[in-house]
Amino acid sequence: MDDKKTQETNLFQSWSFTKVNYLLFGIGILTIIIGYIVMITGETTSFQSVKLAPVILVVGYCVIIPTSILYKSK
């Protein structure tokens, strides 16, 4: 019983996500949701649906989410 509790404690001590990581992840999810909303509200061939929304989605998926995973406070 004691070994299992020690393994769980070691596992969560190596988990280095902080409040900032979760905040950045939340901002990334919000950005992705906004990107999809922008895409839905635009016409099929409009600037909004064809260029703006994909840029917002790329920023959310490829910049903010990876930053939230890789960020380490000092």
C-alpha positions in Angstrom: 0.0 0.0 0.0 2.8 2.4 0.9 4.7 1.7 -2.4 1.6 2.6 -4.4 1.1 5.9 -2.6 4.8 6.7 -3.1 4.6 6.0 -6.9 1.5 8.3 -7.1 3.3 11.1 -5.2 6.4 10.8 -7.5 4.2 10.9 -10.6 2.5 14.2 -9.6 5.7 15.8 -8.4 7.1 15.3 -11.9 4.0 16.9 -13.4 5.4 20.5 -13.8 2.2 22.3 -15.0 1.5 25.4 -13.2 -1.4 27.9 -13.1 0.2 29.7 -16.0 0.2 26.6 -18.1 -3.5 26.0 -17.5 -4.2 29.6 -18.2 -2.4 29.5 -21.5 -4.2 26.3 -22.4 -7.5 27.9 -21.7 -6.6 30.9 -23.9 -5.7 28.5 -26.6 -9.0 26.6 -26.4 -10.9 29.9 -26.4 -8.9 31.1 -29.5 -9.8 27.8 -31.3 -13.5 28.2 -30.4 -13.4 31.8 -31.6 -11.8 30.7 -34.9 -14.6 28.2 -35.5 -17.3 30.8 -34.7 -15.7 33.2 -37.1 -15.6 30.5 -39.8 -19.3 29.5 -39.2 -20.6 33.1 -39.4 -18.9 34.0 -42.7 -20.1 33.3 -46.2 -18.6 30.4 -48.0 -16.1 32.3 -50.1 -15.7 35.4 -47.9 -12.4 36.7 -46.5 -13.7 35.9 -43.0 -14.2 32.2 -43.7 -11.3 31.6 -46.1 -8.4 33.6 -44.6 -9.2 35.0 -41.2 -10.6 32.0 -39.5 -7.9 29.6 -40.6 -5.2 32.0 -39.3 -6.9 32.2 -35.9 -7.1 28.4 -35.8 -3.5 28.0 -36.7 -2.5 30.4 -34.0 -4.6 28.5 -31.5 -3.5 25.0 -32.5 0.2 25.7 -33.5 1.3 28.5 -31.2 -0.8 28.9 -28.1 -1.5 25.2 -27.2 2.2 24.1 -27.7 3.4 27.1 -25.7 1.1 26.1 -22.9 2.6 22.6 -22.9 6.3 23.7 -23.2 6.2 26.8 -20.9 8.2 26.4 -17.7 8.4 29.1 -15.0 11.7 29.9 -13.4 
